[in-house]
Amino acid sequence: MKVWTKVHINNQSKEVNQITASILNYTTGYGPIQDIYRKYKISREDQKELEKYTLNRVSGLLMLYLAKDTKRINDIVNKYYRTNLYQDNIIPEIEGYIDK
């Protein structure tokens, strides 16, 4: 019998850490999250806790992706996918330099 469990990985990859931190800052650092923190007076300690949780989850997904472990990624998608999102129109957004 399989049981859903949480596993912590001893990650020593500086590249994974750098990419993970960049993804977190890209998705939350300069958007509405900062406004929400200020509006609801989210304490610095709570912000750190949320950041730690998010960094750990994103780095885990990144490590699965780099290991090409599609089975575990699919397991996560199947467990956490839901159709009742607040937004129904997901539009991929990318930032970066382009040649003109």
N, CA, C and O of each residue as an XYZ file, in Angstrom:
400
protein
N       0.833     -1.178      0.000
C       0.000      0.000      0.000
C       0.884      1.249      0.000
O       1.847      1.341      0.761
N       0.544      2.204     -0.861
C       1.284      3.455     -0.915
C       0.634      4.474      0.010
O      -0.589      4.546      0.121
N       1.473      5.252      0.665
C       1.002      6.287      1.579
C       1.627      7.612      1.164
O       2.829      7.686      0.908
N       0.806      8.660      1.098
C       1.310      9.991      0.747
C       2.079     10.537      1.935
O       1.551     10.600      3.045
N       3.323     10.933      1.708
C       4.142     11.440      2.804
C       5.032     12.568      2.307
O       5.231     12.730      1.103
N       5.555     13.327      3.220
C       6.465     14.430      2.907
C       7.886     13.969      3.168
O       8.173     13.375      4.207
N       8.772     14.243      2.226
C      10.176     13.864      2.357
C      11.021     15.125      2.222
O      10.792     15.942      1.330
N      11.986     15.275      3.100
C      12.935     16.388      2.988
C      14.213     15.865      2.348
O      14.726     14.812      2.729
N      14.714     16.601      1.387
C      15.908     16.205      0.645
C      17.064     17.081      1.096
O      16.911     18.293      1.248
N      18.213     16.469      1.308
C      19.405     17.230      1.654
C      19.964     17.830      0.365
O      20.737     17.190     -0.347
N      19.565     19.056      0.080
C      19.930     19.727     -1.164
C      21.212     20.531     -0.977
O      21.261     21.452     -0.160
N      22.234     20.185     -1.726
C      23.479     20.938     -1.680
C      23.741     21.675     -2.994
O      24.850     22.156     -3.228
N      22.728     21.763     -3.842
C      22.902     22.375     -5.154
C      22.714     23.885     -5.084
O      21.616     24.373     -4.814
N      23.796     24.621     -5.330
C      23.709     26.081     -5.344
C      22.843     26.560     -6.497
O      22.154     27.574     -6.383
N      22.877     25.823     -7.620
C      22.070     26.202     -8.775
C      20.577     26.092     -8.457
O      19.799     26.986     -8.790
N      20.182     24.987     -7.808
C      18.775     24.818     -7.431
C      18.364     25.926     -6.458
O      17.280     26.494     -6.587
N      19.215     26.231     -5.499
C      18.907     27.294     -4.537
C      18.762     28.642     -5.239
O      17.840     29.400     -4.936
N      19.651     28.944     -6.163
C      19.603     30.225     -6.874
C      18.353     30.321     -7.744
O      17.676     31.349     -7.751
N      18.051     29.263     -8.469
C      16.862     29.274     -9.326
C      15.607     29.372     -8.474
O      14.685     30.117     -8.808
N      15.564     28.624     -7.375
C      14.399     28.648     -6.488
C      14.174     30.045     -5.926
O      13.050     30.546     -5.946
N      15.222     30.674     -5.427
C      15.100     32.031     -4.882
C      14.651     33.003     -5.961
O      13.839     33.890     -5.700
N      15.173     32.843     -7.170
C      14.779     33.719     -8.273
C      13.306     33.535     -8.632
O      12.600     34.509     -8.891
N      12.845     32.282     -8.646
C      11.430     32.015     -8.943
C      10.545     32.651     -7.876
O       9.531     33.270     -8.199
N      10.920     32.502     -6.615
C      10.122     33.093     -5.539
C      10.054     34.614     -5.689
O       8.976     35.202     -5.605
N      11.195     35.241     -5.910
C      11.205     36.697     -6.063
C      10.448     37.129     -7.313
O       9.771     38.156     -7.304
N      10.559     36.351     -8.390
C       9.871     36.660     -9.645
C       8.357     36.591     -9.461
O       7.627     37.413    -10.014
N       7.881     35.614     -8.687
C       6.436     35.430     -8.549
C       5.817     36.245     -7.429
O       4.626     36.550     -7.482
N       6.594     36.606     -6.416
C       5.992     37.296     -5.269
C       6.654     38.609     -4.900
O       6.064     39.417     -4.183
N       7.857     38.835     -5.371
C       8.645     39.966     -4.866
C       8.147     41.333     -5.243
O       8.302     42.277     -4.469
N       7.553     41.471     -6.410
C       7.207     42.813     -6.875
C       5.766     42.899     -7.341
O       5.438     43.735     -8.182
N       4.921     42.067     -6.819
C       3.530     42.058     -7.242
C       2.602     42.371     -6.095
O       2.978     43.034     -5.129
N       1.395     41.887     -6.216
C       0.385     42.187     -5.202
C       0.662     41.573     -3.841
O       0.069     41.999     -2.850
N       1.538     40.590     -3.762
C       1.844     39.979     -2.462
C       2.384     41.031     -1.492
O       1.983     41.065     -0.328
N       3.284     41.881     -1.960
C       3.836     42.916     -1.084
C       2.748     43.873     -0.598
O       2.761     44.302      0.556
N       1.802     44.205     -1.488
C       0.678     45.065     -1.098
C      -0.193     44.378     -0.048
O      -0.665     45.021      0.890
N      -0.404     43.075     -0.205
C      -1.206     42.308      0.756
C      -0.511     42.273      2.117
O      -1.163     42.427      3.150
N       0.814     42.070      2.122
C       1.563     42.083      3.383
C       1.349     43.394      4.128
O       1.119     43.405      5.337
N       1.429     44.511      3.384
C       1.263     45.824      4.012
C      -0.187     46.057      4.446
O      -0.443     46.520      5.558
N      -1.127     45.733      3.561
C      -2.541     45.990      3.843
C      -3.017     45.255      5.093
O      -3.738     45.823      5.913
N      -2.614     43.993      5.238
C      -3.077     43.195      6.362
C      -2.051     43.101      7.485
O      -2.210     42.321      8.424
N      -0.995     43.909      7.376
C       0.035     43.994      8.419
C       0.564     42.616      8.809
O       0.626     42.266      9.987
N       0.946     41.837      7.780
C       1.519     40.507      7.994
C       2.887     40.694      8.629
O       3.726     41.422      8.099
N       3.113     40.048      9.749
C       4.368     40.231     10.477
C       5.549     39.685      9.672
O       5.384     38.832      8.800
N       6.716     40.186      9.978
C       7.937     39.727      9.300
C       8.156     38.235      9.578
O       8.606     37.505      8.696
N       7.846     37.787     10.774
C       8.003     36.372     11.116
C       7.082     35.500     10.263
O       7.496     34.439      9.794
N       5.831     35.938     10.057
C       4.906     35.187      9.214
C       5.346     35.202      7.751
O       5.195     34.207      7.042
N       5.886     36.325      7.307
C       6.413     36.401      5.945
C       7.565     35.416      5.762
O       7.651     34.738      4.738
N       8.443     35.339      6.751
C       9.567     34.402      6.681
C       9.080     32.959      6.648
O       9.627     32.138      5.911
N       8.062     32.644      7.435
C       7.507     31.292      7.463
C       6.890     30.920      6.111
O       7.095     29.816      5.609
N       6.141     31.843      5.537
C       5.553     31.612      4.213
C       6.639     31.467      3.155
O       6.540     30.609      2.278
N       7.672     32.301      3.232
C       8.786     32.224      2.291
C       9.501     30.876      2.398
O       9.810     30.249      1.385
N       9.759     30.441      3.616
C      10.438     29.153      3.819
C       9.619     28.014      3.227
O      10.154     27.167      2.512
N       8.324     27.991      3.523
C       7.432     26.953      2.997
C       7.454     26.947      1.467
O       7.578     25.894      0.841
N       7.333     28.134      0.877
C       7.290     28.242     -0.579
C       8.616     27.844     -1.206
O       8.636     27.128     -2.207
N       9.728     28.299     -0.628
C      11.046     27.938     -1.157
C      11.253     26.423     -1.123
O      11.749     25.842     -2.089
N      10.878     25.788     -0.023
C      11.046     24.340      0.088
C      10.216     23.604     -0.958
O      10.698     22.649     -1.566
N       8.973     24.036     -1.176
C       8.105     23.388     -2.157
C       8.611     23.599     -3.579
O       8.664     22.653     -4.365
N       8.984     24.836     -3.914
C       9.462     25.127     -5.265
C      10.757     24.370     -5.542
O      10.923     23.816     -6.629
N      11.679     24.338     -4.578
C      12.944     23.632     -4.810
C      12.706     22.138     -4.977
O      13.392     21.490     -5.768
N      11.741     21.577     -4.243
C      11.406     20.170     -4.422
C      10.888     19.884     -5.822
O      11.292     18.907     -6.452
N       9.989     20.739     -6.310
C       9.487     20.573     -7.681
C      10.605     20.714     -8.705
O      10.674     19.960     -9.676
N      11.475     21.685     -8.475
C      12.588     21.900     -9.396
C      13.508     20.683     -9.430
O      13.958     20.276    -10.500
N      13.786     20.108     -8.280
C      14.648     18.926     -8.244
C      13.987     17.741     -8.947
O      14.666     16.978     -9.634
N      12.681     17.578     -8.785
C      11.974     16.514     -9.506
C      12.037     16.756    -11.011
O      12.234     15.821    -11.788
N      11.870     18.012    -11.418
C      11.935     18.346    -12.841
C      13.326     18.060    -13.403
O      13.453     17.455    -14.467
N      14.351     18.486    -12.705
C      15.724     18.270    -13.178
C      16.083     16.782    -13.221
O      16.879     16.353    -14.056
N      15.492     16.003    -12.318
C      15.723     14.556    -12.303
C      14.822     13.829    -13.313
O      14.890     12.609    -13.461
N      13.980     14.609    -14.001
C      13.031     14.047    -14.970
C      12.113     13.003    -14.336
O      11.755     12.008    -14.965
N      11.739     13.248    -13.080
C      10.866     12.332    -12.344
C       9.408     12.715    -12.611
O       8.725     13.257    -11.741
N       8.951     12.426    -13.819
C       7.602     12.822    -14.224
C       6.530     12.079    -13.441
O       5.423     12.593    -13.280
N       6.830     10.888    -12.953
C       5.830     10.145    -12.178
C       5.478     10.902    -10.899
O       4.301     11.059    -10.573
N       6.485     11.366    -10.181
C       6.203     12.107     -8.941
C       5.571     13.459     -9.236
O       4.695     13.907     -8.495
N       6.002     14.112    -10.305
C       5.379     15.384    -10.677
C       3.903     15.147    -11.001
O       3.044     15.923    -10.581
N       3.606     14.080    -11.744
C       2.207     13.758    -12.055
C       1.414     13.440    -10.799
O       0.246     13.818    -10.699
N       2.022     12.753     -9.836
C       1.343     12.474     -8.570
C       0.938     13.780     -7.881
O      -0.175     13.904     -7.371
N       1.850     14.745     -7.872
C       1.578     16.039     -7.238
C       0.470     16.774     -7.984
O      -0.437     17.336     -7.371
N       0.554     16.763     -9.306
C      -0.484     17.418    -10.113
C      -1.845     16.787     -9.834
O      -2.831     17.495     -9.631
N      -1.898     15.471     -9.825
C      -3.169     14.791     -9.588
C      -3.720     15.068     -8.196
O      -4.933     15.191     -8.024
N      -2.847     15.167     -7.206
C      -3.317     15.417     -5.835
C      -3.785     16.863     -5.638
O      -4.778     17.104     -4.951
N      -3.077     17.819     -6.235
C      -3.340     19.221     -5.929
C      -4.097     19.989     -7.006
O      -4.434     21.155     -6.800
N      -4.369     19.373     -8.131
C      -5.117     20.083     -9.168
C      -6.557     20.290     -8.716
O      -7.192     19.384     -8.176
N      -7.048     21.475     -8.944
C      -8.452     21.758     -8.665
C      -8.962     22.726     -9.725
O      -8.226     23.580    -10.219
N     -10.208     22.574    -10.053
C     -10.782     23.418    -11.104
C     -11.475     24.647    -10.545
O     -11.855     25.532    -11.311
N     -11.650     24.728     -9.249
C     -12.369     25.862     -8.660
C     -11.408     26.972     -8.232
O     -11.455     27.440     -7.095
N     -10.549     27.382     -9.143
C      -9.638     28.492     -8.859
C     -10.397     29.813     -8.888
O     -11.472     29.897     -9.481
N      -9.854     30.831     -8.260
C     -10.474     32.149     -8.315
C     -10.332     32.755     -9.701
O     -11.137     33.593    -10.108
N      -9.306     32.327    -10.420
C      -9.087     32.789    -11.787
C      -9.283     31.614    -12.729
O      -8.730     30.540    -12.494
N     -10.048     31.792    -13.774
C     -10.266     30.697    -14.710
C      -9.508     30.879    -16.012
O      -9.527     29.997    -16.870
N      -8.845     32.009    -16.167
C      -8.121     32.281    -17.395
C      -6.639     32.463    -17.075
O      -6.204     33.564    -16.737
N      -5.869     31.384    -17.181
C      -4.440     31.441    -16.871
C      -3.697     31.864    -18.132
O      -3.804     31.218    -19.174
N      -2.951     32.946    -18.026
C      -2.192     33.463    -19.159
C      -0.716     33.431    -18.787
O      -0.291     34.176    -17.904
N       0.078     32.580    -19.447
C       1.515     32.541    -19.129
C       2.149     33.921    -19.293
O       1.899     34.624    -20.272
N       2.967     34.288    -18.325
C       3.624     35.597    -18.344
C       5.124     35.380    -18.191
O       5.573     34.656    -17.302
N       5.873     36.002    -19.050
C       7.327     35.843    -19.028
C       7.951     37.236    -19.090
O       7.465     38.121    -19.794
N       9.012     37.407    -18.355
C       9.776     38.637    -18.338
C      11.165     38.352    -18.843
O      11.651     37.233    -18.684
N      11.811     39.300    -19.434
C      13.206     39.093    -19.819
C      13.591     39.957    -20.988
O      12.774     40.680    -21.557
N      14.864     39.862    -21.334
C      15.389     40.627    -22.449
C      15.026     39.953    -23.758
O      15.031     38.726    -23.859
N      14.712     40.763    -24.761
C      14.464     40.227    -26.094
C      15.259     41.050    -27.093
O      15.505     42.236    -26.872
N      15.657     40.428    -28.181
C      16.347     41.130    -29.257
C      15.320     41.790    -30.151
O      14.325     41.172    -30.530
N      15.560     43.039    -30.487
C      14.645     43.758    -31.384
C      15.375     44.114    -32.652
O      14.793     44.724    -33.549
